[in-house]
Amino acid sequence: MKGLFWVLLLAGLAVAAALGARLNDGYLLLVVPPWRAEISLNLFIIALFGLFLAFYAVLRILAATFGLPQRVRDFRMRRQRDQAGFVFQDAVRLLFEGRFGQAMKKAAEAHGNGTAPGLSALIAARAAQRMREPEKQRYWLEHARTDDPRTEAATLMLDAEMANEERRFADALAALGRLQGKQGRHIAALRLELRARQGTGDWDGVLKLVRQLAKRDALPAEVVREIRTQAHLAGITRRCSDQAQLVAYLRTIPEEERGRRVVLAAARALMATGGDGDAQKLIETALERADGDNWQAELAAIYGRLTGGEQTARIARAEAWLRRHPDDAVLLMALGRMCQRQRLWGKAQSYLEASLSVAPSQAGHLELARLLDQLDKPDEANKHYRASAQLNAS
C-alpha cells in the first residue's frame, strides 16, 4: 500500500513537470563578453538538476573512498565481537555439558575479549569449583565482583550456592546477608539460606524460613513437613535437659506441625525430665484424635509407664482406647503395667497374657514373670523368664 502511494505520487509529479514545461515559454540569456548564449528555461532547469546529481555523486564517491579505512576497522571490530560472542556461547554450552576444563578456558577467553566480563567470570568460577580448584574459583569470583557492577547480585548468589555445596555454611550466610542488604531476599535466596541454616544447626531460623517458603508455595508440601519435623525434633533435643524450657517450646508448636514423630519425641522428653503430667496431656490429646491409620502404639507404651498423677483415671481412658483397638499388644501391655501399679493383680495378669497372645515379646514375658513373682507363683514366673531369654537369644 505504501509503495503504491509513492508510485502514484511520482507519476503525479512527472505529469505536473511535463505540463509545466509545456506551458513554460521562458528563456535564459547568458552574456559573457564577447560571447552570448540564449537557452530555454526548461533546458536550464534540467541541466542544473543534472549538475546537482553529478555533484552529489562525486561527493558520495569521495566520502566512500576516504571512509573506507574506518569501515574496514568497524567491520573488523564487528567480526571480533561476533567471534567473542560465539566463544561466550561455547563457554555456557560446555559448562552445561559438564566439560568444565574447556568451559573455564572459553570463559577466560571471552573475559579477555571483553565479552560480558562479569558473566564470563561467573562461568569460569563455577567451572573452577566443579574442578575443585579453589584458588581459580576465588580469582574468578573476585573478577566477577569488580569487573561488572551489574553482576554483583548474581555473584553473591553463586558464592552462597557454592559455599553450601562445599558445606561452608557460615560463608553462605555471610554472602546472603550482603545480598539482602542490597536487594532484599527472593525465593531462590530464601532456599539457599534455608540450606545454610540447616547446615549450621540454626533450627529456629529454619522454622521461620520454611514457614515463609510454605506461604509462597515455594516448596513441596512433603518437603515442608519433613523440614519442620526435623526442626522440632532438634528443638526438643536441645531442650530435653530443662523441663520448663521444653514445656514452653512445646506450647509454641502449632497444631498442624505436631506430627507423629514430634509428639513421640516430645512425650519421651517430658517423661525423661519428670514431666509426667504434661506428657499425659500430650499423649491423651494425640491418641484421642487418632484414627486407625494415625494410632501410635509407641505413645500408648509411654502412657503405661507414667507414674505420677491419677492412675485409675488413666486406666479408664486406656480401656476406652482398647475398645477401639482390641488387638493392640502394646496397649494391652500398658494396661497390664498400670493395673499392676495399682495392685489390680487379676486385671494386670489378664491384660499381660492377652498382650502375649496377640504378639509375644520379651518385655511382655518379663512383665508377666515379675507379676507372677509378686503373686508367689515361681514356677509360672520361671516359665516366662525362660521365654523372655529365648526371645532375647533369637
Buried (B, 14 or more C-beta within 10 A) or exposed (E): EEEEEEEEEEEEEEEEEEEEBEEEEEEEEEEEEEEEEEEBEBEBBEEEEEEEEEEEEEEEEEEEEEEEEEEEEEEEEEEEEEBBBEBBEBBBEBBEEEBBEBBBBBBBBBBEBEBBBBBBBBBBBBBBBBBEBEEBBBBBBEBBBEBBEEBBBBBBBBBBBBBBEBEBBEBBBBBBEBBBEEEEBBEEBBBBBBBBBBBEEBBBBBBBBBBBBBEEEBBEEEEBBBBBBBBBBBBBEBBBEEBEBBBEBBEEBEEEBBBBBBBBBBBBBBBEBEBBEBBBEBBBEBBEEBEEEEBBBBBBBBBBEBEEEEBEEBBEBBBEBBEEBEEBBBBBBBBBBBBBBBEBBEBBBBBBBBBBEBEBBBBBBBBBBBBBBEBEBEEBBEBBBEBBEEBEEE
